[in-house]
């Protein structure tokens, strides 16, 4: 028992050391987002054109580029919150806010946000059903 408490304390202290670094990294990346330089000289990419320029640079279709850029933005905001929070609810909330921003920027179609919301609702509905009925996860 004592050994496991010491290991938990050690693990927690490592996370506490990494967390300020992630906050600083997040701030630096967010500050660099509005102006991104493209592959060609003298060609700037505005925030709304970022997925299209990414698709052009890597020669991939637009939809995977939109998904990838949205994933990058989501991880920038969700990773520090996921490390600091003890439950899964705050990172999911922040993820939906960021996905809403990406829909507003026309990086994602609206159906992607709706399908994700349905999947998360189904995930929580099963957990809520088990909690209300008194069933344990082990059987």
N, C-alpha and C positions, 0 to 999 in steps of 0.2 A: 504494500500500500504506500509506504513512504517513498519508495523508489519511483512509483508512478507519479506521485505529486511533484517530486523533484524534476522528473522529465517534463511534466506539463509546464512547470514554471520555466524551465529552460527553453521549451518550445515557444512559450508566450513571450519571453524576453527577445527571442530572435525575431518574432513578428513585430514587436514594438520597435526594434531597430530598423527593420525594413520599411515600416509604414511611413516615416517622414521622407524617406527617399522616394517612395511611390508618389507622395503628395507633390514633391518638388518636380518629379518627372512628369506628372500629370499637368501641372501648371505650365511647364516648358512646352509640352506638346500642344496644349490648347492655345498658348500664345502664338505658336508657329502655324496654326491651322489657317487663318484667313488668307494669307498669301503663300501659295505653294508654287514653286517654279517648275515649269514643265521641262520636257526633254529638250525642246528647241530653245535657241537663244532668244532673248527679248520677248518671250511669250509667257505671260503670267496666267495662272489659273485662279479663278475666283472660286469661292467656296461652293457655289452652286454647280460649277463645272468640274469639280474634283473627280466624281466617279467616271465621267466621260473621258477625261484626260488619262485617268488610270487605265481605263479600258483600251484607249488608243496606244498608250505606252507599252502595255503588255500583250496587245493584240488578242484580247479576249472579248466576249460579248458584254454588253452594258449591264445586264442583270447581275451576273456574278461580281462585277466590279462594284455595283451598288451594295450588294450584300457584304462584300469584303470591307468597303469603306465604312459602312454602318457598323460592322463588327469591331473595327478598330476604334471608332468613336465610343461605342458601348463599353468596350474593355477599358478605355481611358477613364471613364467615369465609374464603372461598376467595380473594378478591381480593388481600389482602396476601400470602398464601402463594404465589399464582401470580406475583406480582411478584418475590418474593425467591428462589423456587426456579428452578433451571435446567431441570428436567424437568417433565413433566406428571403424574408419579406422586403427589407430595405433595398437589397440589390435588384430584386425583381421590379420594385416600384421605380427605381432610377432607370432601369432598363426600358420600361415602358415610356417614361418621360423622354429618354433619348431617342427611342424609336418614333415617338410622336414628332420630335424635332426633325428627324430624318424624313418622315413623311411630309412635313411642312416644307422642307427644303427640296422636295421631289427626288430624294435619293431612293426612296422605297415606295412601292405601290401600297395603297391602303389595305388591300386584302392581306398582305403579309403581316401587318400589325393585328388585324382581326383574327387571323388563324393562330398567331402566337398567343393572343389573349385567350382564345378558346382552349388551347392546349394547357395553359397555366391554370385556367379555371377548372378544367377537368382534373388536373393534378391535385389541386387543393380540394376539390369536391370529394375525391376518393379518400383523402386524409381526414377530411371533416366527417365523412360518413363513418369511418372506422372509429374516430374519436367519440362521436355521439352514441354509437352502438356499444361502445366499451370493448371492442375487439382490440387485441394487441397485435403488433406487427409480427411477432414471432409465431403466432398461430393461435 
